[in-house]
């Protein structure tokens, strides 16, 4: 496979991945039906990761961890009480343990994903300090937020309702940082497109 072919595949894969993450964070329900189903989002991300394996073998590890998250999303949707809010007054210990385990897997996926993005061939074909800074700052912000989340889980079972606003702010920050990741993926795809056009 030629370098131009790999660049074109990587560009399309990064765009698909960005749309996949967009579907995951959008939660619009009509009559209890999520029109932006997580399944489609995960399928797009998994397909993208498979396409990017030619760039780095690390994408294969990210793919398998993402597959675990796909299975977890099915369990969360079908098992009662696992989908309650984390400040729900009657939340069970098993729900908290399940949620934290899922969160740890998600943290691992995000960490490996950013590491994989740092191994893309585009970094050897161009110099873009602003893009390099963006990937570092967004990695640190998102991973820092997810690590902070781990410290909250042991206290959730005794969490007072007054803390609901804090958890809501956390959720808003998480969605915001995910949108920044999505924008980063689109910027990387655009960088591949620019290099491809130059060649």
C-alpha positions in Angstrom: 0.0 0.0 0.0 1.4 3.4 -1.0 1.9 6.3 1.4 -0.8 8.2 -0.5 -3.3 5.4 0.1 -2.4 5.2 3.8 -2.9 8.9 4.1 -6.3 8.8 2.4 -7.4 5.9 4.6 -6.2 7.6 7.7 -7.9 10.9 6.8 -11.3 9.1 6.3 -10.8 7.0 9.5 -10.1 10.0 11.7 -13.3 11.7 10.3 -15.3 8.5 11.0 -13.9 8.3 14.5 -14.8 11.9 15.2 -18.4 11.3 14.1 -18.4 8.1 16.2 -17.5 10.0 19.4 -20.1 12.6 18.5 -22.8 10.0 18.5 -21.6 8.7 21.9 -21.9 12.0 23.7 -25.2 13.0 22.1 -28.1 11.6 24.0 -31.4 12.6 22.5 -34.3 10.4 23.4 -37.7 10.3 21.8 -40.2 8.1 23.5 -37.3 6.3 25.3 -35.6 5.6 22.0 -32.0 7.0 21.7 -31.9 8.3 18.1 -28.2 8.7 18.4 -27.5 5.1 19.4 -24.2 4.2 21.1 -24.0 1.1 18.9 -23.5 3.1 15.8 -21.0 5.4 17.5 -18.9 2.4 18.7 -19.1 0.7 15.3 -17.8 3.8 13.6 -14.9 4.1 16.1 -14.1 0.4 15.8 -14.1 0.5 12.0 -11.8 3.6 12.2 -9.4 2.0 14.6 -9.1 -1.1 12.3 -8.2 1.3 9.4 -5.6 3.0 11.5 -3.8 -0.2 12.4 -1.5 0.4 9.4 -0.3 3.6 11.1 0.4 2.0 14.5 -0.1 -1.4 16.1 -1.2 0.4 19.2 -4.6 1.2 17.5 -5.3 -2.5 17.7 -5.2 -2.4 21.5 -7.4 0.7 21.6 -9.8 -1.3 19.3 -10.1 -4.2 21.8 -10.7 -1.9 24.7 -13.3 0.0 22.8 -15.0 -3.4 22.0 -15.2 -4.0 25.8 -16.9 -0.6 26.2 -19.4 -1.6 23.4 -20.3 -4.7 25.4 -20.6 -2.6 28.6 -23.0 -0.2 26.9 -25.3 -3.1 26.1 -25.1 -4.3 29.7 -25.8 -0.8 31.0 -28.9 -0.5 28.8 -30.4 -3.8 29.6 -29.6 -4.4 33.3 -31.8 -2.5 35.7 -30.4 0.1 38.1 -27.0 0.4 36.3 -28.2 3.4 34.4 -29.2 5.6 37.4 -27.5 8.9 38.0 -24.4 8.7 40.2 -26.1 10.9 42.8 -29.3 8.7 42.9 -30.1 8.4 46.6 -30.7 4.6 46.5 -27.7 3.7 44.3 -26.3 0.3 45.2 -22.7 -0.6 46.0 -22.7 -3.0 43.0 -23.8 -0.2 40.7 -20.9 2.0 42.0 -18.4 -0.7 41.5 -19.7 -1.4 38.0 -19.6 2.3 37.1 -16.1 2.8 38.4 -14.8 -0.4 36.5 -16.4 1.0 33.3 -14.8 4.4 34.0 -11.4 2.8 34.4 -11.7 1.0 31.1 -12.8 4.3 29.5 -9.8 6.0 31.0 -7.4 3.4 29.6 -9.0 3.7 26.2 -8.6 7.5 26.1 -4.9 7.2 27.3 -4.0 4.7 24.7 -5.9 6.6 22.0 -4.0 9.8 22.6 -0.7 7.8 22.6 -1.7 6.3 19.3 -2.6 9.6 17.8 0.9 10.8 18.7 2.3 8.0 16.6 0.5 8.9 13.4 2.7 9.3 10.3 1.4 12.9 9.8 3.7 14.1 12.5 6.7 13.1 10.3 5.3 14.9 7.3 4.5 18.3 8.7 5.3 20.7 11.5 2.3 22.3 13.2 3.1 23.6 16.7 -0.5 24.6 17.4 -1.7 21.1 16.6 1.0 19.5 18.7 0.1 21.8 21.6 -3.6 21.0 21.2 -3.1 17.2 21.4 -1.0 17.6 24.6 -3.3 20.1 26.4 -6.5 18.1 25.5 -4.9 14.8 26.5 -3.9 16.2 29.9 -7.3 17.9 30.5 -9.4 14.9 29.6 -7.2 12.3 31.3 -7.0 14.6 34.4 -10.8 14.8 34.5 -11.2 11.0 34.2 -8.5 10.4 36.9 -10.3 12.9 39.2 -13.5 10.9 38.7 -11.9 7.8 40.2 -11.4 9.6 43.5 -15.1 10.4 43.7 -16.5 6.9 43.3 -15.8 5.6 46.8 -17.8 8.6 48.3 -20.8 8.4 45.9 -22.8 6.1 48.1 -22.8 8.7 50.8 -23.1 11.7 48.5 -25.6 14.3 49.6 -28.2 15.7 47.1 -26.5 19.1 47.4 -23.5 17.6 45.5 -25.7 17.0 42.4 -24.8 20.4 41.0 -21.1 19.6 41.3 -21.6 16.3 39.5 -23.6 18.1 36.8 -20.8 20.5 36.3 -18.4 17.5 36.0 -20.7 16.0 33.3 -20.7 19.3 31.4 -16.9 19.5 31.5 -16.6 15.9 30.3 -18.8 16.6 27.3 -16.9 19.8 26.6 -13.5 18.0 26.7 -14.9 15.3 24.4 -16.0 17.9 21.9 -12.4 19.2 22.0 -11.2 15.6 21.3 -13.6 15.4 18.4 -12.4 18.8 17.0 -8.8 17.5 17.3 -9.7 14.4 15.2 -11.2 16.6 12.5 -8.1 18.8 12.6 -5.8 15.8 12.2 -8.0 14.6 9.3 -7.7 18.0 7.7 -3.9 17.9 8.1 -3.8 14.6 6.2 -5.9 16.1 3.5 -3.5 19.1 3.2 -0.4 16.8 2.9 -2.2 14.6 0.4 -3.1 17.6 -1.8 0.5 18.9 -1.7 1.8 15.5 -2.9 
